[in-house]
Amino acid sequence: MAEHVLLVEQAADWKSGFPRLPVVTARDYLAGGDYSAHKQLRVINLCRGYRYLSIGYYCSLLAEARGHKVIPTVRTIQDLSSRDIYSLSTEELNAQVQKALGRRKAGLVPTAYELTIVFGHCGLKEFEPLARQIFETFRCPILRVEFRLQGTWRIGAIKALPIGGLTAEQETEFFNALEWYLSQRWRQPRARLTYKYDLAILHDPNEELPPSDPKALQQFVRAGKALGVNVELIQRKDYGRLAEYDALLIRETTQIGHHTFRFAKKADSEGMAVIDDPDSILRCTNKVYLAELLEANRIPRPKTMILRRENLLEAEAVIAYPIVVKIPEGSFSRGVFKAADRTELQRIAARLFKESDLILAQEYLYTEFDWRIGILGRQPLYACKYFMTQSHWQIVRHDGQGHHEEGRFETVAIDQVPAAVVKTALKAANLIGSGLYGVDLKVTERGPVVIEVNDNPSLDAGVEDKVLGEGLYRAIIGELVARLDRRRAASR
C-alpha cells in the first residue's frame, strides 16, 4: 500500500485528466479493510465538504482514530467551522495581512481581496509568506481566504474549498503544491505558554444533569484555596474574560459546536492549562471515533459496527438482536436506543440518520452495573459502580418528558477494583490523552469490555468523592497546578 492516499467523496471527483495518484473514495476508506491496519499512512482528505458529522468529517475523524496522519484534522475542521472559533487564531495573522496588502497601490484593491491557498502556496510571490502562515495555522488542503479593509487589512472570512471549486489554472498549482507537500515532514504547531495561578471553572447553574453539582463546585473552590489557587466559577457570559485566568476546568456538559468547546479552544490558544482540552472533547464526544480508536488498538469492547444508510442491515449478520443503536454524540444515556428487531432498527436508524451520516450499532450486554474508572493524568483516581435503574437497561432512564431517573451507586477504593478492569480502563483513556476521563466498562464472561470514554465525567459530592473526599478535588486542581509549574520551569 502507498504511504499516502487522497480521499475523494465520489470517484468522479478525480477527473480523468488528473495525475495518477493513490486516490480512494471516502466510502472505501470508511469501510476499513487494509486501511485500518496501516499505521504509517498519510491521508489527504479532499471530500466535498467537512460539515460536522458529514462524510468528510468522518474521514478525518476515523483517520485520527486509526493513527493516520490526516489533513485536515478534526480540530482544524472545527477551527474553520465558525468565525467565532477561527477568529481566535487570525488576530496574530492580521499584522501580516496588513503588511502584505497595505503596500498595494490605492485603487488596485478597493475594500476586499480573495486568495486561494493550496498547501500553503498561492501562486503570487508577494503573498507566499502570508499563504504559508495561514496554512500553518489552518492545515487544510485548499483554503479560500477573504481579506477586508476595515481601517486596516484583516482576514474577513476563511473556509475550506473542494477540489471541484478550482479553476484549470489553480488545478495545476494544486498538483505542484501537493507534490511539494508530500515531500515534507509532518509538523505540529507549537503551543503558547502562560504562567499565572488563577483557575476558572465553567458551569451552568441551570443545567438539568450537570457533571458537578453545587456542593462539588464548592469543594473545588475550597480545595483550590488549600493549594494556593484562586478558583472562580464562571458561566457562558464570561467568555470575554477567559484570558484573565491561567487555567480552565470545564464542569458543564461538553459538546462540539457548543460554547463549551469554544471555551476549551480559546483557553488552549491562550496557553492555559485546561481540562477538558479541545482534543479530548473532539475525541470523546463522538462514539464513532471512539469505536474505531478502540478497534484499532485492540481494546476489548462489545461487538460494534459503524453504519451508513446503505449498509444498515449488515448489522444483523454481525450482532444479534436486541441491538443497541447510538447517535455519535450523546451523554447521560441520551441518544442511545435498543432495537428488538429489524422494524425497530430501521425506525430508530431513520431518525438518527437525519442528524448524522454515520451511526453506531453495538452488541447488547446486560450487567447489573457498569464500572466507571476515573483517570487523571494517566493514573487511576476513583472508581464507582453505577447500577441500572429499576426495570430498565440503562443507568439513567429518560421518560421523554424531560424527566429522568438514576440508578443507585457504590463508590469503591481503587485497590478494591479488579485489576483487569483498571488495566483496561487505563489503556483506553491513555489513547485519548493525559486529562481527566471517566471510562465506562462492563465485566462479561470474556472479561472487561469498554463501553465508552467520557471527557467530562460526573463528579458529584457524596458520590464519586465518597472514598477520597476532598482529596478528589485536590488531585484535579493539583494536576492543573503541576502543568503550570512544569511550564514555568521549562521557560527558565
C-alpha positions in Angstrom: 0.0 0.0 0.0 1.2 3.5 -0.7 2.5 5.7 2.1 -0.2 8.2 1.4 -3.8 8.3 0.0 -6.0 11.0 -1.3 -9.7 10.7 -0.3 -12.5 11.9 -2.6 -16.2 11.7 -2.0 -17.0 10.2 -5.4 -14.6 8.6 -7.8 -15.7 11.1 -10.5 -14.3 13.9 -8.3 -10.9 12.9 -9.5 -11.1 13.9 -13.2 -9.8 11.7 -15.9 -7.0 14.1 -16.8 -5.7 14.3 -13.2 -2.3 12.7 -12.4 -2.3 9.0 -11.5 -2.1 9.1 -7.7 -3.3 6.7 -4.9 -6.9 8.0 -4.8 -9.5 6.3 -2.6 -13.2 7.0 -2.2 -14.5 8.0 1.2 -16.8 5.0 1.2 -13.9 2.6 0.7 -11.8 4.3 3.4 -14.6 4.4 5.9 -15.2 0.7 5.3 -11.7 0.0 6.9 -10.1 -3.1 5.5 -6.4 -2.7 4.8 -6.6 1.0 5.7 -7.4 0.3 9.3 -4.3 -1.9 9.7 -1.9 0.5 8.0 -0.3 2.7 10.8 2.1 4.8 8.8 -0.5 6.3 6.3 -0.7 9.9 5.4 -4.3 10.9 4.4 -5.2 13.9 2.3 -8.9 14.4 2.8 -10.3 16.1 -0.3 -14.0 15.4 0.3 -16.5 17.9 -1.0 -17.1 19.4 2.5 -16.3 18.9 6.2 -19.6 19.8 7.8 -19.9 18.3 11.3 -21.0 14.6 11.1 -20.7 14.6 7.3 -18.7 12.0 5.3 -15.8 14.4 5.0 -15.8 15.0 8.8 -15.9 11.2 9.5 -13.0 10.6 7.1 -10.7 12.8 9.2 -12.2 11.5 12.5 -11.6 7.9 11.7 -8.2 8.6 10.2 -7.1 10.0 13.6 -8.7 7.0 15.4 -6.6 4.7 13.1 -3.4 6.6 13.9 -3.1 8.0 10.4 -1.6 11.5 9.7 -4.5 13.3 8.2 -5.1 16.8 6.7 -7.3 18.5 7.7 -7.5 17.2 11.3 -10.8 17.2 13.1 -9.5 20.1 15.1 -8.8 22.1 12.0 -12.2 21.3 10.7 -13.7 22.6 13.9 -11.5 25.7 13.8 -12.8 26.6 10.4 -16.5 25.8 11.2 -17.2 29.1 12.9 -15.9 32.6 12.7 -16.1 32.8 16.5 -13.6 30.0 16.6 -11.2 30.8 13.8 -11.1 34.5 14.7 -9.2 33.4 17.9 -6.3 32.3 15.6 -6.5 35.1 13.0 -5.6 38.0 15.2 -1.9 37.3 15.0 -2.1 36.8 11.2 -3.7 40.2 10.7 -0.4 42.1 11.1 1.0 40.0 8.2 -2.2 40.7 6.2 -1.8 44.4 6.6 1.9 44.1 5.7 1.1 42.2 2.5 -1.9 44.2 1.3 -1.2 47.6 2.9 1.6 48.4 0.5 -0.5 47.8 -2.7 -1.3 50.9 -4.6 -4.6 52.6 -3.8 -7.4 51.6 -6.2 -5.9 48.2 -7.0 -7.7 46.6 -4.1 -10.6 48.8 -3.0 -12.0 47.1 0.2 -11.8 43.4 -0.3 -9.5 40.8 -1.8 -9.6 37.0 -2.2 -6.8 34.5 -2.1 -6.9 30.7 -2.8 -4.2 28.8 -0.9 -3.2 25.2 -1.8 -1.0 23.5 0.7 0.5 26.9 1.8 1.0 28.2 -1.8 -1.0 30.8 -3.7 1.0 31.4 -6.9 1.6 35.1 -6.1 5.2 35.8 -4.9 4.3 38.8 -2.7 1.7 36.7 -0.8 3.6 33.5 -0.4 4.9 34.2 3.1 1.3 35.1 4.2 -0.1 32.0 2.5 2.4 29.8 4.3 1.5 31.3 7.7 -2.2 30.9 7.1 -1.7 27.2 6.1 0.4 26.6 9.2 -2.5 27.9 11.3 -5.2 26.1 9.4 -3.7 23.0 7.8 -6.3 22.3 5.1 -5.5 21.3 1.5 -7.4 24.1 -0.2 -8.4 27.4 1.5 -10.2 30.4 0.2 -9.4 33.5 2.3 -11.2 36.8 2.0 -9.4 39.9 3.3 -11.3 43.1 4.1 -10.2 46.7 4.6 -11.6 47.8 7.9 -9.3 50.7 8.8 -6.5 48.1 8.3 -6.5 44.9 6.3 -7.8 41.9 8.2 -9.0 38.4 7.5 -12.7 38.7 7.0 -13.6 35.0 6.2 -11.8 31.8 5.7 -13.2 28.5 4.5 -12.2 25.1 3.1 -12.7 24.8 -0.7 -13.4 21.5 -2.5 -11.1 20.4 -5.4 -14.1 20.9 -7.7 -14.0 24.6 -6.9 -10.6 25.2 -8.5 -10.1 26.7 -12.0 -7.9 24.9 -14.5 -5.0 27.2 -13.7 -5.5 26.6 -10.0 -5.6 22.8 -10.5 -2.1 23.0 -12.0 -1.0 25.0 -8.9 -2.7 22.4 -6.7 -0.8 19.4 -8.1 2.5 21.3 -7.9 1.8 22.2 -4.3 0.6 18.7 -3.5 3.9 17.2 -4.7 5.8 19.6 -2.5 3.6 18.9 0.5 4.0 15.1 0.3 7.8 15.6 0.3 7.8 17.4 3.6 7.9 16.0 7.1 4.8 16.2 9.2 5.0 19.0 11.8 2.6 20.2 14.5 2.4 23.9 15.6 3.9 24.8 19.0 1.7 25.7 21.9 1.8 29.0 23.6 2.6 29.4 27.3 1.4 31.5 30.1 2.3 31.3 33.8 -0.4 32.5 36.3 -2.3 30.7 39.0 -6.0 31.6 38.7 -8.5 28.9 37.9 -11.8 29.4 36.2 -14.5 26.7 36.5 -17.1 26.8 33.7 -20.5 25.7 34.8 -24.2 26.2 34.0 -26.3 26.6 37.1 -29.5 25.8 35.1 -28.2 22.5 33.5 -30.5 19.6 34.2 -27.7 16.9 34.5 -24.5 18.8 35.2 -21.3 16.9 35.6 -20.8 18.5 39.0 -23.5 19.6 41.5 -23.2 22.9 43.5 -21.7 21.1 46.5 -18.9 19.6 44.4 -18.2 23.0 42.8 -17.7 24.5 46.3 -15.4 21.6 47.1 -13.3 22.7 44.1 -13.2 26.2 45.5 -12.1 25.0 48.9 -9.5 22.6 47.5 -8.1 25.4 45.4 -7.6 27.7 48.4 -5.8 24.9 50.2 -3.4 24.6 47.2 -2.9 28.4 46.9 -5.1 28.7 43.8 -7.7 31.3 43.3 -10.8 29.5 42.0 -13.7 31.3 40.4 -17.0 29.9 39.0 -17.7 31.4 35.6 -20.5 31.0 33.1 -21.0 31.3 29.3 -21.4 35.1 29.6 -17.8 35.3 30.9 -16.2 34.2 27.6 -14.6 37.6 27.1 -12.8 37.4 30.5 -11.4 33.9 30.0 -7.8 35.2 29.2 -7.7 36.7 32.7 -7.2 33.2 34.1 -4.3 30.8 33.6 -6.3 27.5 33.9 -9.8 26.3 33.0 -11.7 23.4 34.4 -15.0 22.7 32.5 -17.8 21.4 34.7 -20.5 21.8 32.1 -21.5 19.0 29.7 -19.2 19.4 26.7 -20.4 19.3 23.1 -19.0 20.1 19.7 -20.4 23.3 18.1 -21.2 24.5 21.6 -19.8 27.2 23.8 -18.0 24.7 26.0 -15.8 23.7 23.0 -15.2 27.4 22.2 -14.1 28.0 25.8 -11.7 25.0 25.6 -10.3 26.1 22.3 -9.8 29.7 23.5 -8.1 28.5 26.7 -5.8 26.3 24.7 -5.0 29.0 22.3 -4.1 31.3 25.2 -1.7 28.7 26.6 -3.8 28.0 29.6 -3.9 24.6 31.4 -7.3 23.2 30.5 -9.4 20.2 31.4 -11.2 19.3 29.2 -8.8 20.2 26.4 -10.2 20.6 22.9 -8.7 17.4 21.5 -10.2 15.3 24.4 -13.6 16.8 23.7 -13.3 16.1 20.0 -12.2 12.5 20.6 -14.6 11.6 23.4 -17.8 13.2 22.3 -18.1 11.2 19.1 -18.8 7.5 19.7 -17.9 6.6 16.1 -14.4 7.9 16.7 -14.1 6.0 20.0 -15.3 2.8 18.4 -12.7 3.0 15.7 -10.0 4.0 18.2 -10.7 1.1 20.4 -10.8 -1.3 17.5 -7.5 0.0 16.0 -5.8 -0.5 19.4 -7.4 -3.9 20.2 -9.1 -2.6 23.4 -11.9 -5.1 24.4 -15.4 -3.7 23.6 -18.8 -5.1 22.7 -19.3 -6.1 19.1 -19.6 -2.8 17.2 -20.4 -1.7 13.7 -20.3 1.8 12.1 -23.4 2.0 10.0 -24.3 4.1 6.9 -27.7 4.1 5.3 -26.6 1.7 2.6 -25.2 -1.0 5.0 -27.7 -0.7 7.8 -29.0 -4.3 7.7 -25.5 -5.7 7.7 -25.7 -5.3 11.4 -28.0 -8.3 11.6 -25.2 -10.6 10.3 -22.7 -9.5 13.0 -24.8 -8.5 16.0 -27.7 -10.5 17.4 -30.9 -8.7 18.4 -31.5 -6.7 20.5 -29.1 -4.2 19.0 -28.0 -1.0 20.8 -28.1 1.9 18.4 -26.3 5.2 19.2 -26.1 8.7 17.9 -22.4 9.6 17.7 -22.8 12.4 20.2 -24.7 11.9 23.4 -24.3 11.9 27.2 -26.0 10.6 30.3 -27.6 7.7 28.3 -29.2 10.2 25.9 -29.2 9.3 22.2 -28.9 5.5 23.0 -31.7 3.2 21.9 -32.4 -0.6 21.8 -33.8 -2.2 18.8 -35.6 -5.6 19.4 -36.0 -6.4 15.7 -35.5 -5.2 12.1 -38.5 -3.0 12.2 -37.3 -1.1 15.3 -33.8 -0.9 13.9 -35.0 0.7 10.7 -37.3 3.1 12.6 -34.6 4.2 15.0 -31.9 4.5 12.3 -34.2 6.6 10.0 -34.5 9.1 12.8 -30.8 9.1 13.7 -29.6 9.4 10.1 -31.3 12.8 9.9 -28.7 14.0 12.4 -25.5 12.1 11.3 -24.3 10.3 8.2 -22.9 7.6 10.4 -24.4 5.9 13.4 -23.2 3.1 15.7 -24.7 -0.3 16.3 -23.4 -2.3 19.3 -23.9 -5.6 21.0 -26.3 -5.6 23.9 -24.6 -6.8 27.0 -26.8 -6.6 30.2 -25.0 -6.3 33.5 -26.3 -5.3 36.9 -24.0 -2.3 37.0 -21.3 -0.5 34.9 -17.9 0.3 36.3 -16.7 3.9 36.0 -13.0 4.3 36.5 -11.9 7.9 36.8 -8.5 8.5 35.2 -6.4 11.7 35.8 -3.0 12.3 34.2 -2.8 8.7 33.1 -3.3 7.4 36.7 -6.5 5.8 38.2 -8.2 8.3 40.5 -11.6 6.9 41.7 -14.0 4.0 40.9 -17.8 3.7 41.0 -20.4 1.1 40.3 -23.4 2.6 38.6 -26.4 0.3 38.8 -29.1 0.1 36.2 -32.4 1.9 37.0 -35.2 -0.3 38.2 -36.8 -2.3 35.4 -34.6 -0.6 32.8 -31.4 -1.4 30.9 -29.5 1.9 31.4 -28.1 3.7 34.5 -30.2 6.8 33.6 -33.7 6.4 32.4 -35.3 9.3 30.4 -39.1 9.4 30.1 -39.3 11.6 27.0 -41.0 14.4 29.1 -37.7 16.0 30.3 -37.6 13.9 33.4 -35.0 11.3 34.4 -34.4 8.5 36.9 -30.9 7.4 38.0 -29.9 4.0 39.5 -28.1 3.6 42.7 -24.3 3.8 43.0 -21.4 2.3 45.0 -18.1 4.1 45.3 -15.1 1.7 45.6 -11.5 2.2 46.5 -9.2 1.8 43.5 -7.3 -1.1 45.2 -10.6 -3.0 45.6 -11.3 -2.9 41.9 -10.5 -6.0 39.8 -7.0 -5.4 38.3 -8.2 -6.3 34.8 -10.9 -3.5 35.0 -8.3 -0.8 36.0 -5.8 -2.0 33.4 -8.3 -2.0 30.6 -9.6 1.5 31.6 -6.1 2.9 31.6 -5.4 1.5 28.2 -8.5 3.1 26.8 -8.1 6.5 28.5 -4.4 6.8 27.6 -5.4 6.6 23.9 -7.3 9.9 24.4 -4.7 11.9 26.3 -3.5 12.8 29.8 -6.5 14.7 31.0 -9.5 13.7 33.2 -11.6 10.9 31.9 -14.3 8.5 33.0 -14.0 5.1 31.4 -17.2 3.0 31.5 -16.8 -0.8 31.4 -18.9 -3.9 31.8 -17.5 -7.1 33.2 -18.6 -10.1 31.0 -17.7 -13.7 30.6 -14.9 -12.7 28.2 -13.6 -10.2 30.7 -14.0 -6.4 31.0 -15.1 -4.5 27.9 -15.0 -0.7 27.4 -18.4 0.9 26.6 -17.0 4.4 26.2 -14.6 7.0 27.4 -16.0 10.3 28.8 -14.1 13.5 28.7 -16.4 15.2 31.2 -17.1 12.6 33.9 -19.6 13.2 36.7 -18.0 14.4 39.9 -20.8 14.9 42.5 -20.5 15.5 46.2 -21.3 12.3 48.1 -20.9 10.1 45.0 -17.6 10.0 43.2 -15.8 11.6 46.2 -17.2 9.2 48.7 -13.9 7.4 49.2 -11.3 10.2 48.6 -13.4 13.1 50.0 -11.6 16.5 49.4 -8.6 14.6 48.1 -10.5 14.0 44.8 -10.8 17.8 44.2 -7.3 18.5 45.4 -6.0 15.9 42.9 -7.7 17.5 39.9 -6.6 21.1 40.8 -3.2 19.8 41.7 -2.9 18.3 38.2 -3.6 21.7 36.7 -1.1 23.4 39.0 1.6 20.8 38.1 1.1 21.5 34.5 1.6 25.2 35.1 4.7 24.5 37.3 6.2 22.4 34.5 5.6 25.2 32.0 7.2 27.8 34.3 10.2 25.6 34.9 10.6 25.0 31.2 10.6 28.7 30.5 13.6 29.4 32.8 
